[in-house]
Amino acid sequence: MKKLFFISIFLTNIFAFQWSTIVGMFKKTVNTLSYTIETAGINPRVYEFDTQGYPRMHCVVIFRDDPRSAPAMQCVETNPQNIKLNQQLMK
């Protein structure tokens, strides 16, 4: 009975992993600009992207190396001239 229980848990985990991998292959990828800010002590990672649902929104997400800190995200509405400039920089 214990063997059957462990086998069923093992197969459930394998199926969950494969399902997330299969679904992830068909999702659209957004172009991001990523870089690290060099600071004293902690080097945060920064990701910038334009949203797909509302292309005039430009978002910045900051991740710190500290596992106790939550990522920070800020989105601002940009004007059309900035959108054209960002598209040129991404090429």
FIPA-846069 format. One line per field, with one value per residue: x, y, z of N, C-alpha, C in turn. Coordinates in nm, 2 decimals, padded with zeros to 4 digits, m for minus. Example, Ala and Ser with C-alpha at 12.3 -4.5 7.8 and 13.67 -1.06 7.14 Angstrom:
2
n_u c(01.32 | 01.28)
n_v c(m00.57 | m00.22)
n_w c(00.78 | 00.71)
ca_u c(01.23 | 01.37)
ca_v c(m00.45 | m00.11)
ca_w c(00.78 | 00.71)
c_u c(01.32 | 01.29)
c_v c(m00.33 | 00.00)
c_w c(00.78 | 00.79)
This chain:
91
n_u c(00.08 | 00.20 | 00.39 | 00.23 | 00.11 | 00.34 | 00.43 | 00.21 | 00.21 | 00.46 | 00.42 | 00.22 | 00.36 | 00.55 | 00.38 | 00.27 | 00.49 | 00.56 | 00.33 | 00.33 | 00.56 | 00.49 | 00.27 | 00.40 | 00.56 | 00.40 | 00.33 | 00.34 | 00.64 | 00.77 | 00.97 | 01.24 | 01.43 | 01.71 | 01.92 | 02.18 | 02.21 | 02.48 | 02.54 | 02.62 | 02.66 | 02.41 | 02.31 | 02.07 | 01.85 | 01.72 | 01.44 | 01.29 | 01.00 | 00.74 | 00.39 | 00.17 | m00.11 | m00.18 | m00.01 | 00.11 | 00.20 | 00.48 | 00.68 | 00.88 | 01.06 | 01.21 | 01.43 | 01.56 | 01.85 | 01.80 | 01.61 | 01.40 | 01.29 | 01.04 | 00.97 | 00.98 | 00.76 | 00.69 | 00.47 | 00.44 | 00.27 | 00.36 | 00.45 | 00.39 | 00.63 | 00.84 | 00.78 | 00.86 | 01.13 | 01.21 | 01.16 | 01.36 | 01.59 | 01.57 | 01.63)
n_v c(m00.12 | 00.12 | 00.15 | 00.19 | 00.43 | 00.61 | 00.58 | 00.69 | 00.96 | 01.03 | 01.00 | 01.20 | 01.43 | 01.43 | 01.45 | 01.71 | 01.87 | 01.82 | 01.92 | 02.19 | 02.27 | 02.21 | 02.38 | 02.63 | 02.65 | 02.75 | 03.00 | 03.36 | 03.54 | 03.82 | 04.10 | 04.20 | 04.43 | 04.38 | 04.43 | 04.47 | 04.66 | 04.81 | 04.82 | 04.91 | 04.62 | 04.48 | 04.37 | 04.47 | 04.32 | 04.43 | 04.46 | 04.57 | 04.63 | 04.66 | 04.65 | 04.41 | 04.41 | 04.68 | 04.88 | 05.13 | 05.13 | 05.12 | 04.91 | 04.86 | 04.63 | 04.53 | 04.31 | 04.19 | 04.04 | 03.94 | 03.71 | 03.77 | 04.00 | 04.15 | 04.17 | 04.48 | 04.67 | 04.90 | 05.08 | 05.30 | 05.54 | 05.59 | 05.84 | 05.85 | 05.92 | 05.83 | 05.55 | 05.49 | 05.55 | 05.35 | 05.12 | 05.14 | 05.12 | 04.85 | 04.70)
n_w c(00.00 | 00.08 | m00.12 | m00.35 | m00.28 | m00.27 | m00.54 | m00.67 | m00.59 | m00.69 | m00.97 | m01.00 | m00.95 | m01.16 | m01.38 | m01.33 | m01.36 | m01.63 | m01.75 | m01.69 | m01.83 | m02.10 | m02.13 | m02.09 | m02.32 | m02.52 | m02.45 | m02.51 | m02.53 | m02.38 | m02.48 | m02.28 | m02.10 | m01.92 | m01.64 | m01.39 | m01.10 | m00.95 | m00.62 | m00.28 | m00.10 | m00.17 | m00.48 | m00.69 | m00.93 | m01.23 | m01.44 | m01.73 | m01.92 | m02.17 | m02.14 | m02.28 | m02.30 | m02.28 | m02.46 | m02.40 | m02.15 | m01.94 | m01.76 | m01.47 | m01.28 | m00.98 | m00.84 | m00.54 | m00.39 | m00.14 | 00.03 | 00.20 | 00.11 | m00.09 | m00.45 | m00.62 | m00.81 | m01.07 | m01.28 | m01.55 | m01.76 | m02.09 | m02.34 | m02.70 | m02.83 | m02.66 | m02.68 | m02.94 | m02.92 | m02.73 | m02.88 | m03.07 | m02.92 | m02.83 | m03.05)
ca_u c(00.00 | 00.28 | 00.45 | 00.13 | 00.10 | 00.46 | 00.43 | 00.10 | 00.27 | 00.57 | 00.36 | 00.15 | 00.46 | 00.60 | 00.27 | 00.25 | 00.61 | 00.55 | 00.22 | 00.37 | 00.66 | 00.41 | 00.19 | 00.49 | 00.62 | 00.31 | 00.30 | 00.41 | 00.75 | 00.78 | 01.11 | 01.27 | 01.56 | 01.75 | 02.05 | 02.21 | 02.25 | 02.58 | 02.52 | 02.69 | 02.60 | 02.31 | 02.30 | 01.94 | 01.83 | 01.61 | 01.38 | 01.20 | 00.92 | 00.61 | 00.28 | 00.11 | m00.25 | m00.19 | 00.13 | 00.17 | 00.25 | 00.62 | 00.69 | 01.01 | 01.05 | 01.34 | 01.44 | 01.69 | 01.90 | 01.75 | 01.49 | 01.30 | 01.23 | 00.95 | 01.01 | 00.91 | 00.72 | 00.63 | 00.44 | 00.40 | 00.22 | 00.45 | 00.40 | 00.43 | 00.77 | 00.92 | 00.76 | 00.94 | 01.27 | 01.24 | 01.17 | 01.49 | 01.69 | 01.56 | 01.68)
ca_v c(00.00 | 00.24 | 00.17 | 00.25 | 00.57 | 00.68 | 00.58 | 00.79 | 01.09 | 01.05 | 01.02 | 01.32 | 01.54 | 01.43 | 01.51 | 01.85 | 01.93 | 01.82 | 02.00 | 02.33 | 02.28 | 02.21 | 02.51 | 02.74 | 02.66 | 02.82 | 03.14 | 03.46 | 03.59 | 03.97 | 04.14 | 04.27 | 04.49 | 04.35 | 04.47 | 04.47 | 04.78 | 04.78 | 04.90 | 04.85 | 04.52 | 04.40 | 04.41 | 04.43 | 04.29 | 04.52 | 04.42 | 04.67 | 04.58 | 04.72 | 04.56 | 04.36 | 04.45 | 04.82 | 04.90 | 05.25 | 05.12 | 05.07 | 04.86 | 04.83 | 04.54 | 04.52 | 04.19 | 04.20 | 03.90 | 03.91 | 03.63 | 03.83 | 04.12 | 04.13 | 04.25 | 04.61 | 04.70 | 05.03 | 05.10 | 05.44 | 05.55 | 05.67 | 05.90 | 05.78 | 05.94 | 05.73 | 05.42 | 05.47 | 05.54 | 05.22 | 05.02 | 05.15 | 05.07 | 04.71 | 04.63)
ca_w c(00.00 | 00.08 | m00.25 | m00.44 | m00.24 | m00.32 | m00.68 | m00.72 | m00.56 | m00.78 | m01.10 | m01.00 | m00.96 | m01.29 | m01.47 | m01.31 | m01.42 | m01.77 | m01.80 | m01.69 | m01.94 | m02.22 | m02.14 | m02.10 | m02.45 | m02.61 | m02.41 | m02.57 | m02.46 | m02.40 | m02.48 | m02.16 | m02.09 | m01.79 | m01.60 | m01.25 | m01.04 | m00.86 | m00.50 | m00.17 | m00.02 | m00.24 | m00.62 | m00.74 | m01.07 | m01.28 | m01.56 | m01.79 | m02.03 | m02.21 | m02.13 | m02.40 | m02.30 | m02.29 | m02.49 | m02.36 | m02.01 | m01.93 | m01.62 | m01.41 | m01.17 | m00.92 | m00.75 | m00.46 | m00.35 | 00.00 | 00.02 | 00.28 | 00.05 | m00.20 | m00.56 | m00.64 | m00.95 | m01.09 | m01.42 | m01.58 | m01.89 | m02.17 | m02.46 | m02.82 | m02.87 | m02.58 | m02.73 | m03.06 | m02.88 | m02.67 | m02.98 | m03.14 | m02.83 | m02.81 | m03.17)
c_u c(00.09 | 00.35 | 00.36 | 00.11 | 00.21 | 00.46 | 00.32 | 00.15 | 00.38 | 00.52 | 00.29 | 00.25 | 00.52 | 00.50 | 00.26 | 00.37 | 00.60 | 00.44 | 00.26 | 00.47 | 00.59 | 00.34 | 00.28 | 00.55 | 00.53 | 00.27 | 00.39 | 00.52 | 00.76 | 00.93 | 01.13 | 01.41 | 01.60 | 01.89 | 02.06 | 02.26 | 02.36 | 02.57 | 02.61 | 02.61 | 02.51 | 02.30 | 02.17 | 01.94 | 01.71 | 01.57 | 01.28 | 01.13 | 00.79 | 00.50 | 00.22 | m00.04 | m00.27 | m00.05 | 00.19 | 00.22 | 00.39 | 00.64 | 00.84 | 00.99 | 01.19 | 01.33 | 01.57 | 01.73 | 01.85 | 01.62 | 01.37 | 01.23 | 01.15 | 01.00 | 00.93 | 00.88 | 00.65 | 00.60 | 00.39 | 00.36 | 00.32 | 00.39 | 00.45 | 00.58 | 00.87 | 00.90 | 00.85 | 01.09 | 01.30 | 01.25 | 01.30 | 01.60 | 01.69 | 01.61 | 01.83)
c_v c(00.13 | 00.26 | 00.23 | 00.40 | 00.66 | 00.69 | 00.68 | 00.93 | 01.13 | 01.08 | 01.16 | 01.44 | 01.54 | 01.49 | 01.66 | 01.92 | 01.94 | 01.91 | 02.15 | 02.36 | 02.29 | 02.34 | 02.63 | 02.75 | 02.74 | 02.96 | 03.24 | 03.52 | 03.74 | 04.01 | 04.23 | 04.32 | 04.46 | 04.39 | 04.46 | 04.61 | 04.75 | 04.88 | 04.84 | 04.74 | 04.43 | 04.46 | 04.37 | 04.41 | 04.37 | 04.46 | 04.52 | 04.60 | 04.67 | 04.62 | 04.53 | 04.41 | 04.60 | 04.87 | 05.03 | 05.25 | 05.06 | 05.04 | 04.83 | 04.74 | 04.52 | 04.40 | 04.21 | 04.05 | 03.85 | 03.83 | 03.68 | 03.95 | 04.09 | 04.21 | 04.38 | 04.63 | 04.83 | 05.04 | 05.24 | 05.44 | 05.64 | 05.73 | 05.83 | 05.80 | 05.85 | 05.59 | 05.39 | 05.46 | 05.41 | 05.11 | 05.02 | 05.10 | 04.92 | 04.63 | 04.60)
c_w c(00.00 | m00.05 | m00.35 | m00.41 | m00.29 | m00.47 | m00.74 | m00.70 | m00.66 | m00.92 | m01.11 | m01.02 | m01.10 | m01.39 | m01.45 | m01.37 | m01.57 | m01.82 | m01.80 | m01.80 | m02.07 | m02.24 | m02.16 | m02.24 | m02.55 | m02.57 | m02.48 | m02.48 | m02.49 | m02.39 | m02.36 | m02.17 | m01.94 | m01.76 | m01.45 | m01.21 | m00.94 | m00.74 | m00.39 | m00.10 | m00.11 | m00.39 | m00.68 | m00.89 | m01.12 | m01.42 | m01.61 | m01.91 | m02.05 | m02.20 | m02.26 | m02.41 | m02.33 | m02.33 | m02.45 | m02.21 | m02.01 | m01.78 | m01.59 | m01.29 | m01.12 | m00.82 | m00.67 | m00.42 | m00.22 | m00.02 | 00.10 | 00.22 | m00.07 | m00.32 | m00.57 | m00.78 | m00.96 | m01.24 | m01.44 | m01.73 | m01.97 | m02.28 | m02.58 | m02.86 | m02.79 | m02.63 | m02.85 | m03.02 | m02.81 | m02.77 | m03.05 | m03.05 | m02.81 | m02.93 | m03.16)
